[in-house]
C-alpha cells in the first residue's frame, strides 16, 4: 500500500535531518517518485530549512544540487539495504539446507 501525502509531509523533517529508517526511507522515496505535489513540498521545506541554516553559517551553497544529491544517496542506501536483506535471507536458507543435509546424513 502506498504512502499518503500527509504521511510523506510528516517524514520530510526526518529526511532533511537524515533520520529516516529503512522502511520509512523506502516508502518516502517511492512516494517522491510518484507525487509532484509532495516533491514540490519537499523542495520548499528543504530550501527553507537548509537555506536559513546556511545563511546563519555564512557559507556558499547550491541547495538544489544538495537536495538532488541527498535523494540520490537515499536511493543508493535503499538498494544497499535491500541487497543486504536479500543476502541475509539467502544465508538463512543456506543454513537451513545445511542443517537438513547434516540431519539427513546422521539418519542414514
C-alpha positions in Angstrom: 0.0 0.0 0.0 1.4 3.4 -0.9 2.1 6.3 1.3 -0.4 9.1 1.7 0.7 12.7 1.2 0.1 13.6 4.8 2.5 10.8 6.0 5.1 12.0 3.4 4.9 15.5 4.8 5.4 14.3 8.3 8.6 12.5 7.2 10.1 15.5 5.5 11.9 16.7 8.7 13.4 13.2 9.1 14.6 13.2 5.5 16.2 16.7 5.9 17.8 15.5 9.2 18.9 12.2 7.7 16.9 10.3 10.4 14.7 8.0 8.4 14.9 4.3 9.0 15.0 1.9 6.0 11.3 1.3 5.8 10.3 5.0 6.0 13.1 5.8 3.6 11.9 3.3 1.1 8.2 4.5 1.3 9.3 8.1 1.2 11.4 7.6 -1.9 8.7 5.6 -3.7 6.1 8.3 -2.9 8.5 11.1 -4.0 8.8 9.4 -7.4 5.1 9.4 -7.9 3.8 12.7 -6.4 4.8 16.0 -7.9 2.9 17.9 -5.2 5.0 16.2 -2.4 8.2 16.7 -4.4 7.4 20.4 -4.5 6.7 20.5 -0.8 10.0 18.7 -0.1 11.9 21.3 -2.2 10.2 24.2 -0.4 10.9 22.7 3.1 14.4 21.7 2.2 15.3 25.1 0.7 13.8 27.0 3.7 15.4 24.7 6.4 18.8 24.3 4.8 18.8 27.9 3.4 18.3 29.5 6.7 21.0 27.4 8.3 23.4 28.2 5.5 22.7 31.9 5.8 23.4 31.8 9.5 26.6 30.0 8.9 27.6 32.4 6.1 28.7 29.8 3.7 28.1 29.5 0.0 25.6 26.8 -1.1 23.7 25.2 -4.0 20.7 23.8 -2.3 19.0 22.4 -5.3 22.1 20.3 -6.1 22.4 19.3 -2.4 18.8 18.1 -2.3 19.3 16.1 -5.5 22.5 14.5 -4.0 20.6 13.7 -0.9 17.8 12.0 -2.9 20.4 10.0 -4.8 22.1 8.9 -1.6 18.8 7.8 -0.2 18.1 5.7 -3.3 21.6 4.1 -3.0 21.0 3.3 0.6 17.7 1.7 -0.2 19.3 -0.5 -2.8 22.2 -1.4 -0.4 19.8 -2.2 2.4 17.6 -4.3 0.1 20.6 -6.2 -1.1 21.7 -6.8 2.5 18.2 -8.1 3.4 18.2 -10.5 0.4 21.7 -11.7 1.3 20.5 -12.4 4.9 17.6 -14.4 3.6 19.8 -16.4 1.3 22.2 -17.1 4.2 19.3 -18.3 6.3 18.1 -20.6 3.5 21.6 -21.9 3.1 21.9 -22.6 6.9 18.6 -24.5 6.9 19.7 -26.5 3.9 23.0 -27.4 5.6 21.1 -28.4 8.8 18.8 -30.6 6.8 21.7 -32.2 5.0 23.5 -32.9 8.3 20.4 -34.3 9.9 19.7 -36.4 6.8 23.3 -37.7 6.9 23.0 -38.7 10.5 19.7 -40.5 10.0 21.0 -42.7 7.1 
